Amino acid sequence: MPENFVKTEKLDSAYRLVIVAAKRSKELQRGAPLRVESPARKHTTLAIQEVKAGKVEFKNLDKRVPGAVVETT
């Protein structure tokens, strides 16, 4: 579980933060530009910081279906 998780309107659980950050981390590994300034160098750390800062847009495609896909943009 990520440290200092704060529930927001979009991030309803720490698990959603982890899922969205994992997808963003893959984008960063493939060369996507950073959206936040940070001394961190690890893609996972940067991705979590971006999601928590609200710099990564995502939507839950269907909350009623278990295992619904989360799309990042």
PDB file of N, CA, C and O in Angstrom:
ATOM      1  N   MET A   1       0.849  -1.174   0.000  1.00  0.00           N
ATOM      2  CA  MET A   1       0.000   0.000   0.000  1.00  0.00           C
ATOM      3  C   MET A   1       0.895   1.238   0.000  1.00  0.00           C
ATOM      4  O   MET A   1       1.815   1.334   0.812  1.00  0.00           O
ATOM      5  N   PRO A   2       0.638   2.172  -0.891  1.00  0.00           N
ATOM      6  CA  PRO A   2       1.466   3.377  -0.939  1.00  0.00           C
ATOM      7  C   PRO A   2       1.384   4.182   0.359  1.00  0.00           C
ATOM      8  O   PRO A   2       0.325   4.279   0.978  1.00  0.00           O
ATOM      9  N   GLU A   3       2.489   4.742   0.748  1.00  0.00           N
ATOM     10  CA  GLU A   3       2.518   5.587   1.935  1.00  0.00           C
ATOM     11  C   GLU A   3       1.759   6.886   1.656  1.00  0.00           C
ATOM     12  O   GLU A   3       1.695   7.346   0.516  1.00  0.00           O
ATOM     13  N   ASN A   4       1.196   7.456   2.690  1.00  0.00           N
ATOM     14  CA  ASN A   4       0.532   8.758   2.609  1.00  0.00           C
ATOM     15  C   ASN A   4      -0.604   8.794   1.595  1.00  0.00           C
ATOM     16  O   ASN A   4      -0.817   9.822   0.952  1.00  0.00           O
ATOM     17  N   PHE A   5      -1.336   7.694   1.439  1.00  0.00           N
ATOM     18  CA  PHE A   5      -2.460   7.704   0.507  1.00  0.00           C
ATOM     19  C   PHE A   5      -3.563   8.587   1.068  1.00  0.00           C
ATOM     20  O   PHE A   5      -3.974   8.436   2.219  1.00  0.00           O
ATOM     21  N   VAL A   6      -4.038   9.513   0.237  1.00  0.00           N
ATOM     22  CA  VAL A   6      -5.132  10.398   0.619  1.00  0.00           C
ATOM     23  C   VAL A   6      -6.264  10.177  -0.374  1.00  0.00           C
ATOM     24  O   VAL A   6      -6.086  10.348  -1.580  1.00  0.00           O
ATOM     25  N   LYS A   7      -7.407   9.805   0.132  1.00  0.00           N
ATOM     26  CA  LYS A   7      -8.564   9.562  -0.714  1.00  0.00           C
ATOM     27  C   LYS A   7      -9.039  10.880  -1.323  1.00  0.00           C
ATOM     28  O   LYS A   7      -9.180  11.881  -0.620  1.00  0.00           O
ATOM     29  N   THR A   8      -9.285  10.872  -2.639  1.00  0.00           N
ATOM     30  CA  THR A   8      -9.787  12.053  -3.341  1.00  0.00           C
ATOM     31  C   THR A   8     -11.033  11.654  -4.116  1.00  0.00           C
ATOM     32  O   THR A   8     -11.481  10.509  -4.059  1.00  0.00           O
ATOM     33  N   GLU A   9     -11.582  12.623  -4.842  1.00  0.00           N
ATOM     34  CA  GLU A   9     -12.774  12.330  -5.632  1.00  0.00           C
ATOM     35  C   GLU A   9     -12.504  11.257  -6.686  1.00  0.00           C
ATOM     36  O   GLU A   9     -13.339  10.377  -6.899  1.00  0.00           O
ATOM     37  N   LYS A  10     -11.358  11.320  -7.339  1.00  0.00           N
ATOM     38  CA  LYS A  10     -11.032  10.351  -8.389  1.00  0.00           C
ATOM     39  C   LYS A  10     -10.343   9.108  -7.850  1.00  0.00           C
ATOM     40  O   LYS A  10     -10.597   8.002  -8.327  1.00  0.00           O
ATOM     41  N   LEU A  11      -9.466   9.281  -6.852  1.00  0.00           N
ATOM     42  CA  LEU A  11      -8.755   8.141  -6.284  1.00  0.00           C
ATOM     43  C   LEU A  11      -9.523   7.651  -5.065  1.00  0.00           C
ATOM     44  O   LEU A  11      -9.320   8.129  -3.949  1.00  0.00           O
ATOM     45  N   ASP A  12     -10.400   6.696  -5.299  1.00  0.00           N
ATOM     46  CA  ASP A  12     -11.252   6.212  -4.229  1.00  0.00           C
ATOM     47  C   ASP A  12     -10.600   5.135  -3.369  1.00  0.00           C
ATOM     48  O   ASP A  12     -11.124   4.775  -2.315  1.00  0.00           O
ATOM     49  N   SER A  13      -9.451   4.620  -3.823  1.00  0.00           N
ATOM     50  CA  SER A  13      -8.739   3.619  -3.029  1.00  0.00           C
ATOM     51  C   SER A  13      -7.262   3.610  -3.411  1.00  0.00           C
ATOM     52  O   SER A  13      -6.873   4.067  -4.485  1.00  0.00           O
ATOM     53  N   ALA A  14      -6.464   3.084  -2.509  1.00  0.00           N
ATOM     54  CA  ALA A  14      -5.032   2.965  -2.783  1.00  0.00           C
ATOM     55  C   ALA A  14      -4.793   1.984  -3.924  1.00  0.00           C
ATOM     56  O   ALA A  14      -3.808   2.101  -4.653  1.00  0.00           O
ATOM     57  N   TYR A  15      -5.684   1.027  -4.078  1.00  0.00           N
ATOM     58  CA  TYR A  15      -5.533   0.044  -5.149  1.00  0.00           C
ATOM     59  C   TYR A  15      -5.674   0.705  -6.519  1.00  0.00           C
ATOM     60  O   TYR A  15      -4.948   0.359  -7.451  1.00  0.00           O
ATOM     61  N   ARG A  16      -6.601   1.650  -6.643  1.00  0.00           N
ATOM     62  CA  ARG A  16      -6.750   2.357  -7.916  1.00  0.00           C
ATOM     63  C   ARG A  16      -5.486   3.175  -8.209  1.00  0.00           C
ATOM     64  O   ARG A  16      -5.032   3.232  -9.352  1.00  0.00           O
ATOM     65  N   LEU A  17      -4.929   3.799  -7.187  1.00  0.00           N
ATOM     66  CA  LEU A  17      -3.674   4.541  -7.354  1.00  0.00           C
ATOM     67  C   LEU A  17      -2.595   3.622  -7.903  1.00  0.00           C
ATOM     68  O   LEU A  17      -1.872   3.998  -8.827  1.00  0.00           O
ATOM     69  N   VAL A  18      -2.479   2.441  -7.357  1.00  0.00           N
ATOM     70  CA  VAL A  18      -1.444   1.497  -7.793  1.00  0.00           C
ATOM     71  C   VAL A  18      -1.677   1.052  -9.233  1.00  0.00           C
ATOM     72  O   VAL A  18      -0.727   0.956 -10.010  1.00  0.00           O
ATOM     73  N   ILE A  19      -2.922   0.782  -9.595  1.00  0.00           N
ATOM     74  CA  ILE A  19      -3.228   0.330 -10.953  1.00  0.00           C
ATOM     75  C   ILE A  19      -2.919   1.422 -11.968  1.00  0.00           C
ATOM     76  O   ILE A  19      -2.277   1.162 -12.986  1.00  0.00           O
ATOM     77  N   VAL A  20      -3.372   2.643 -11.696  1.00  0.00           N
ATOM     78  CA  VAL A  20      -3.139   3.757 -12.624  1.00  0.00           C
ATOM     79  C   VAL A  20      -1.643   4.073 -12.701  1.00  0.00           C
ATOM     80  O   VAL A  20      -1.111   4.308 -13.786  1.00  0.00           O
ATOM     81  N   ALA A  21      -0.973   4.078 -11.556  1.00  0.00           N
ATOM     82  CA  ALA A  21       0.464   4.370 -11.543  1.00  0.00           C
ATOM     83  C   ALA A  21       1.255   3.294 -12.291  1.00  0.00           C
ATOM     84  O   ALA A  21       2.248   3.608 -12.947  1.00  0.00           O
ATOM     85  N   ALA A  22       0.835   2.048 -12.200  1.00  0.00           N
ATOM     86  CA  ALA A  22       1.526   0.974 -12.923  1.00  0.00           C
ATOM     87  C   ALA A  22       1.423   1.190 -14.429  1.00  0.00           C
ATOM     88  O   ALA A  22       2.398   1.014 -15.159  1.00  0.00           O
ATOM     89  N   LYS A  23       0.238   1.572 -14.883  1.00  0.00           N
ATOM     90  CA  LYS A  23       0.062   1.839 -16.319  1.00  0.00           C
ATOM     91  C   LYS A  23       0.887   3.056 -16.752  1.00  0.00           C
ATOM     92  O   LYS A  23       1.491   3.053 -17.825  1.00  0.00           O
ATOM     93  N   ARG A  24       0.909   4.085 -15.919  1.00  0.00           N
ATOM     94  CA  ARG A  24       1.701   5.280 -16.239  1.00  0.00           C
ATOM     95  C   ARG A  24       3.189   4.959 -16.223  1.00  0.00           C
ATOM     96  O   ARG A  24       3.944   5.473 -17.049  1.00  0.00           O
ATOM     97  N   SER A  25       3.613   4.122 -15.300  1.00  0.00           N
ATOM     98  CA  SER A  25       5.015   3.717 -15.215  1.00  0.00           C
ATOM     99  C   SER A  25       5.461   3.042 -16.509  1.00  0.00           C
ATOM    100  O   SER A  25       6.574   3.271 -16.982  1.00  0.00           O
ATOM    101  N   LYS A  26       4.597   2.216 -17.074  1.00  0.00           N
ATOM    102  CA  LYS A  26       4.920   1.574 -18.353  1.00  0.00           C
ATOM    103  C   LYS A  26       5.076   2.611 -19.456  1.00  0.00           C
ATOM    104  O   LYS A  26       5.952   2.488 -20.312  1.00  0.00           O
ATOM    105  N   GLU A  27       4.218   3.640 -19.435  1.00  0.00           N
ATOM    106  CA  GLU A  27       4.343   4.708 -20.418  1.00  0.00           C
ATOM    107  C   GLU A  27       5.678   5.428 -20.266  1.00  0.00           C
ATOM    108  O   GLU A  27       6.338   5.735 -21.258  1.00  0.00           O
ATOM    109  N   LEU A  28       6.075   5.698 -19.020  1.00  0.00           N
ATOM    110  CA  LEU A  28       7.352   6.365 -18.761  1.00  0.00           C
ATOM    111  C   LEU A  28       8.522   5.507 -19.229  1.00  0.00           C
ATOM    112  O   LEU A  28       9.497   6.025 -19.775  1.00  0.00           O
ATOM    113  N   GLN A  29       8.427   4.206 -19.019  1.00  0.00           N
ATOM    114  CA  GLN A  29       9.491   3.299 -19.453  1.00  0.00           C
ATOM    115  C   GLN A  29       9.648   3.314 -20.967  1.00  0.00           C
ATOM    116  O   GLN A  29      10.737   3.086 -21.492  1.00  0.00           O
ATOM    117  N   ARG A  30       8.553   3.583 -21.658  1.00  0.00           N
ATOM    118  CA  ARG A  30       8.576   3.619 -23.120  1.00  0.00           C
ATOM    119  C   ARG A  30       8.953   4.995 -23.668  1.00  0.00           C
ATOM    120  O   ARG A  30       8.963   5.206 -24.881  1.00  0.00           O
ATOM    121  N   GLY A  31       9.266   5.940 -22.758  1.00  0.00           N
ATOM    122  CA  GLY A  31       9.773   7.228 -23.203  1.00  0.00           C
ATOM    123  C   GLY A  31       8.815   8.400 -23.122  1.00  0.00           C
ATOM    124  O   GLY A  31       9.116   9.470 -23.651  1.00  0.00           O
ATOM    125  N   ALA A  32       7.668   8.233 -22.474  1.00  0.00           N
ATOM    126  CA  ALA A  32       6.718   9.344 -22.332  1.00  0.00           C
ATOM    127  C   ALA A  32       7.367  10.467 -21.521  1.00  0.00           C
ATOM    128  O   ALA A  32       8.151  10.201 -20.609  1.00  0.00           O
ATOM    129  N   PRO A  33       7.043  11.715 -21.849  1.00  0.00           N
ATOM    130  CA  PRO A  33       7.630  12.838 -21.102  1.00  0.00           C
ATOM    131  C   PRO A  33       7.067  12.927 -19.680  1.00  0.00           C
ATOM    132  O   PRO A  33       5.915  12.572 -19.429  1.00  0.00           O
ATOM    133  N   LEU A  34       7.899  13.407 -18.766  1.00  0.00           N
ATOM    134  CA  LEU A  34       7.472  13.576 -17.374  1.00  0.00           C
ATOM    135  C   LEU A  34       6.472  14.710 -17.263  1.00  0.00           C
ATOM    136  O   LEU A  34       6.526  15.668 -18.034  1.00  0.00           O
ATOM    137  N   ARG A  35       5.558  14.605 -16.305  1.00  0.00           N
ATOM    138  CA  ARG A  35       4.546  15.628 -16.088  1.00  0.00           C
ATOM    139  C   ARG A  35       4.747  16.374 -14.772  1.00  0.00           C
ATOM    140  O   ARG A  35       4.008  17.312 -14.470  1.00  0.00           O
ATOM    141  N   VAL A  36       5.740  15.963 -13.993  1.00  0.00           N
ATOM    142  CA  VAL A  36       6.064  16.643 -12.735  1.00  0.00           C
ATOM    143  C   VAL A  36       7.573  16.771 -12.616  1.00  0.00           C
ATOM    144  O   VAL A  36       8.322  15.966 -13.171  1.00  0.00           O
ATOM    145  N   GLU A  37       8.007  17.775 -11.896  1.00  0.00           N
ATOM    146  CA  GLU A  37       9.426  17.931 -11.579  1.00  0.00           C
ATOM    147  C   GLU A  37       9.693  17.137 -10.303  1.00  0.00           C
ATOM    148  O   GLU A  37       8.965  17.276  -9.320  1.00  0.00           O
ATOM    149  N   SER A  38      10.727  16.312 -10.317  1.00  0.00           N
ATOM    150  CA  SER A  38      11.022  15.489  -9.152  1.00  0.00           C
ATOM    151  C   SER A  38      12.481  15.057  -9.177  1.00  0.00           C
ATOM    152  O   SER A  38      13.055  14.842 -10.245  1.00  0.00           O
ATOM    153  N   PRO A  39      13.076  14.931  -7.998  1.00  0.00           N
ATOM    154  CA  PRO A  39      14.434  14.400  -7.950  1.00  0.00           C
ATOM    155  C   PRO A  39      14.459  12.879  -8.120  1.00  0.00           C
ATOM    156  O   PRO A  39      15.526  12.296  -8.314  1.00  0.00           O
ATOM    157  N   ALA A  40      13.296  12.238  -8.047  1.00  0.00           N
ATOM    158  CA  ALA A  40      13.204  10.785  -8.182  1.00  0.00           C
ATOM    159  C   ALA A  40      13.600  10.367  -9.595  1.00  0.00           C
ATOM    160  O   ALA A  40      13.444  11.137 -10.543  1.00  0.00           O
ATOM    161  N   ARG A  41      14.102   9.169  -9.730  1.00  0.00           N
ATOM    162  CA  ARG A  41      14.509   8.652 -11.034  1.00  0.00           C
ATOM    163  C   ARG A  41      13.797   7.351 -11.392  1.00  0.00           C
ATOM    164  O   ARG A  41      13.805   6.949 -12.556  1.00  0.00           O
ATOM    165  N   LYS A  42      13.187   6.691 -10.423  1.00  0.00           N
ATOM    166  CA  LYS A  42      12.498   5.429 -10.700  1.00  0.00           C
ATOM    167  C   LYS A  42      11.142   5.719 -11.323  1.00  0.00           C
ATOM    168  O   LYS A  42      10.404   6.587 -10.857  1.00  0.00           O
ATOM    169  N   HIS A  43      10.824   4.982 -12.382  1.00  0.00           N
ATOM    170  CA  HIS A  43       9.574   5.206 -13.101  1.00  0.00           C
ATOM    171  C   HIS A  43       8.349   5.018 -12.207  1.00  0.00           C
ATOM    172  O   HIS A  43       7.379   5.768 -12.318  1.00  0.00           O
ATOM    173  N   THR A  44       8.389   4.031 -11.332  1.00  0.00           N
ATOM    174  CA  THR A  44       7.228   3.792 -10.469  1.00  0.00           C
ATOM    175  C   THR A  44       7.009   4.953  -9.501  1.00  0.00           C
ATOM    176  O   THR A  44       5.870   5.366  -9.280  1.00  0.00           O
ATOM    177  N   THR A  45       8.071   5.475  -8.931  1.00  0.00           N
ATOM    178  CA  THR A  45       7.965   6.605  -8.011  1.00  0.00           C
ATOM    179  C   THR A  45       7.443   7.836  -8.740  1.00  0.00           C
ATOM    180  O   THR A  45       6.564   8.538  -8.239  1.00  0.00           O
ATOM    181  N   LEU A  46       7.985   8.093  -9.918  1.00  0.00           N
ATOM    182  CA  LEU A  46       7.530   9.233 -10.717  1.00  0.00           C
ATOM    183  C   LEU A  46       6.056   9.085 -11.090  1.00  0.00           C
ATOM    184  O   LEU A  46       5.301  10.056 -11.040  1.00  0.00           O
ATOM    185  N   ALA A  47       5.653   7.885 -11.459  1.00  0.00           N
ATOM    186  CA  ALA A  47       4.257   7.647 -11.842  1.00  0.00           C
ATOM    187  C   ALA A  47       3.316   7.895 -10.674  1.00  0.00           C
ATOM    188  O   ALA A  47       2.270   8.517 -10.854  1.00  0.00           O
ATOM    189  N   ILE A  48       3.658   7.430  -9.494  1.00  0.00           N
ATOM    190  CA  ILE A  48       2.821   7.661  -8.314  1.00  0.00           C
ATOM    191  C   ILE A  48       2.726   9.154  -8.027  1.00  0.00           C
ATOM    192  O   ILE A  48       1.648   9.657  -7.707  1.00  0.00           O
ATOM    193  N   GLN A  49       3.842   9.865  -8.140  1.00  0.00           N
ATOM    194  CA  GLN A  49       3.830  11.308  -7.904  1.00  0.00           C
ATOM    195  C   GLN A  49       2.936  12.023  -8.916  1.00  0.00           C
ATOM    196  O   GLN A  49       2.203  12.944  -8.558  1.00  0.00           O
ATOM    197  N   GLU A  50       2.997  11.602 -10.168  1.00  0.00           N
ATOM    198  CA  GLU A  50       2.167  12.214 -11.193  1.00  0.00           C
ATOM    199  C   GLU A  50       0.678  11.978 -10.930  1.00  0.00           C
ATOM    200  O   GLU A  50      -0.132  12.896 -11.055  1.00  0.00           O
ATOM    201  N   VAL A  51       0.328  10.763 -10.570  1.00  0.00           N
ATOM    202  CA  VAL A  51      -1.081  10.431 -10.303  1.00  0.00           C
ATOM    203  C   VAL A  51      -1.583  11.215  -9.100  1.00  0.00           C
ATOM    204  O   VAL A  51      -2.676  11.781  -9.140  1.00  0.00           O
ATOM    205  N   LYS A  52      -0.793  11.254  -8.029  1.00  0.00           N
ATOM    206  CA  LYS A  52      -1.207  11.975  -6.826  1.00  0.00           C
ATOM    207  C   LYS A  52      -1.312  13.475  -7.074  1.00  0.00           C
ATOM    208  O   LYS A  52      -2.096  14.158  -6.416  1.00  0.00           O
ATOM    209  N   ALA A  53      -0.525  13.997  -8.024  1.00  0.00           N
ATOM    210  CA  ALA A  53      -0.568  15.423  -8.352  1.00  0.00           C
ATOM    211  C   ALA A  53      -1.708  15.752  -9.311  1.00  0.00           C
ATOM    212  O   ALA A  53      -1.927  16.918  -9.640  1.00  0.00           O
ATOM    213  N   GLY A  54      -2.431  14.733  -9.759  1.00  0.00           N
ATOM    214  CA  GLY A  54      -3.544  14.959 -10.675  1.00  0.00           C
ATOM    215  C   GLY A  54      -3.120  15.209 -12.108  1.00  0.00           C
ATOM    216  O   GLY A  54      -3.886  15.771 -12.891  1.00  0.00           O
ATOM    217  N   LYS A  55      -1.909  14.801 -12.465  1.00  0.00           N
ATOM    218  CA  LYS A  55      -1.382  15.034 -13.808  1.00  0.00           C
ATOM    219  C   LYS A  55      -1.691  13.898 -14.779  1.00  0.00           C
ATOM    220  O   LYS A  55      -1.407  14.007 -15.972  1.00  0.00           O
ATOM    221  N   VAL A  56      -2.268  12.813 -14.279  1.00  0.00           N
ATOM    222  CA  VAL A  56      -2.610  11.669 -15.120  1.00  0.00           C
ATOM    223  C   VAL A  56      -4.125  11.530 -15.135  1.00  0.00           C
ATOM    224  O   VAL A  56      -4.748  11.284 -14.102  1.00  0.00           O
ATOM    225  N   GLU A  57      -4.707  11.688 -16.312  1.00  0.00           N
ATOM    226  CA  GLU A  57      -6.148  11.539 -16.459  1.00  0.00           C
ATOM    227  C   GLU A  57      -6.479  10.059 -16.634  1.00  0.00           C
ATOM    228  O   GLU A  57      -5.794   9.344 -17.366  1.00  0.00           O
ATOM    229  N   PHE A  58      -7.524   9.614 -15.963  1.00  0.00           N
ATOM    230  CA  PHE A  58      -7.969   8.231 -16.127  1.00  0.00           C
ATOM    231  C   PHE A  58      -9.453   8.163 -15.860  1.00  0.00           C
ATOM    232  O   PHE A  58     -10.034   9.052 -15.238  1.00  0.00           O
ATOM    233  N   LYS A  59     -10.054   7.093 -16.339  1.00  0.00           N
ATOM    234  CA  LYS A  59     -11.461   6.871 -16.044  1.00  0.00           C
ATOM    235  C   LYS A  59     -11.684   5.381 -15.854  1.00  0.00           C
ATOM    236  O   LYS A  59     -11.071   4.550 -16.524  1.00  0.00           O
ATOM    237  N   ASN A  60     -12.559   5.068 -14.944  1.00  0.00           N
ATOM    238  CA  ASN A  60     -12.945   3.687 -14.714  1.00  0.00           C
ATOM    239  C   ASN A  60     -14.046   3.392 -15.708  1.00  0.00           C
ATOM    240  O   ASN A  60     -15.119   3.991 -15.635  1.00  0.00           O
ATOM    241  N   LEU A  61     -13.808   2.492 -16.624  1.00  0.00           N
ATOM    242  CA  LEU A  61     -14.754   2.279 -17.707  1.00  0.00           C
ATOM    243  C   LEU A  61     -16.071   1.658 -17.248  1.00  0.00           C
ATOM    244  O   LEU A  61     -17.118   1.960 -17.820  1.00  0.00           O
ATOM    245  N   ASP A  62     -16.043   0.811 -16.246  1.00  0.00           N
ATOM    246  CA  ASP A  62     -17.276   0.232 -15.730  1.00  0.00           C
ATOM    247  C   ASP A  62     -17.047  -0.266 -14.315  1.00  0.00           C
ATOM    248  O   ASP A  62     -16.388  -1.286 -14.112  1.00  0.00           O
ATOM    249  N   LYS A  63     -17.583   0.443 -13.339  1.00  0.00           N
ATOM    250  CA  LYS A  63     -17.377   0.084 -11.942  1.00  0.00           C
ATOM    251  C   LYS A  63     -18.107  -1.199 -11.552  1.00  0.00           C
ATOM    252  O   LYS A  63     -17.729  -1.855 -10.582  1.00  0.00           O
ATOM    253  N   ARG A  64     -19.145  -1.559 -12.296  1.00  0.00           N
ATOM    254  CA  ARG A  64     -19.939  -2.729 -11.925  1.00  0.00           C
ATOM    255  C   ARG A  64     -19.302  -4.043 -12.336  1.00  0.00           C
ATOM    256  O   ARG A  64     -19.648  -5.089 -11.788  1.00  0.00           O
ATOM    257  N   VAL A  65     -18.382  -4.014 -13.285  1.00  0.00           N
ATOM    258  CA  VAL A  65     -17.785  -5.239 -13.804  1.00  0.00           C
ATOM    259  C   VAL A  65     -16.466  -5.517 -13.089  1.00  0.00           C
ATOM    260  O   VAL A  65     -15.550  -4.697 -13.153  1.00  0.00           O
ATOM    261  N   PRO A  66     -16.350  -6.668 -12.405  1.00  0.00           N
ATOM    262  CA  PRO A  66     -15.074  -6.992 -11.764  1.00  0.00           C
ATOM    263  C   PRO A  66     -13.951  -7.046 -12.804  1.00  0.00           C
ATOM    264  O   PRO A  66     -14.119  -7.606 -13.887  1.00  0.00           O
ATOM    265  N   GLY A  67     -12.821  -6.464 -12.461  1.00  0.00           N
ATOM    266  CA  GLY A  67     -11.682  -6.462 -13.373  1.00  0.00           C
ATOM    267  C   GLY A  67     -11.825  -5.474 -14.511  1.00  0.00           C
ATOM    268  O   GLY A  67     -11.199  -5.642 -15.557  1.00  0.00           O
ATOM    269  N   ALA A  68     -12.644  -4.440 -14.326  1.00  0.00           N
ATOM    270  CA  ALA A  68     -12.839  -3.439 -15.373  1.00  0.00           C
ATOM    271  C   ALA A  68     -11.507  -2.782 -15.712  1.00  0.00           C
ATOM    272  O   ALA A  68     -10.645  -2.617 -14.848  1.00  0.00           O
ATOM    273  N   VAL A  69     -11.351  -2.417 -16.952  1.00  0.00           N
ATOM    274  CA  VAL A  69     -10.121  -1.808 -17.438  1.00  0.00           C
ATOM    275  C   VAL A  69     -10.072  -0.341 -17.021  1.00  0.00           C
ATOM    276  O   VAL A  69     -11.075   0.369 -17.092  1.00  0.00           O
ATOM    277  N   VAL A  70      -8.901   0.101 -16.587  1.00  0.00           N
ATOM    278  CA  VAL A  70      -8.699   1.513 -16.289  1.00  0.00           C
ATOM    279  C   VAL A  70      -7.877   2.091 -17.426  1.00  0.00           C
ATOM    280  O   VAL A  70      -6.796   1.590 -17.736  1.00  0.00           O
ATOM    281  N   GLU A  71      -8.388   3.143 -18.045  1.00  0.00           N
ATOM    282  CA  GLU A  71      -7.750   3.756 -19.200  1.00  0.00           C
ATOM    283  C   GLU A  71      -7.046   5.032 -18.771  1.00  0.00           C
ATOM    284  O   GLU A  71      -7.644   5.876 -18.102  1.00  0.00           O
ATOM    285  N   THR A  72      -5.767   5.184 -19.154  1.00  0.00           N
ATOM    286  CA  THR A  72      -5.040   6.413 -18.857  1.00  0.00           C
ATOM    287  C   THR A  72      -4.850   7.190 -20.147  1.00  0.00           C
ATOM    288  O   THR A  72      -4.797   6.621 -21.237  1.00  0.00           O
ATOM    289  N   THR A  73      -4.750   8.499 -19.998  1.00  0.00           N
ATOM    290  CA  THR A  73      -4.506   9.337 -21.179  1.00  0.00           C
ATOM    291  C   THR A  73      -3.391  10.294 -20.897  1.00  0.00           C
ATOM    292  O   THR A  73      -3.028  11.091 -21.762  1.00  0.00           O
TER     293      THR A  73
END
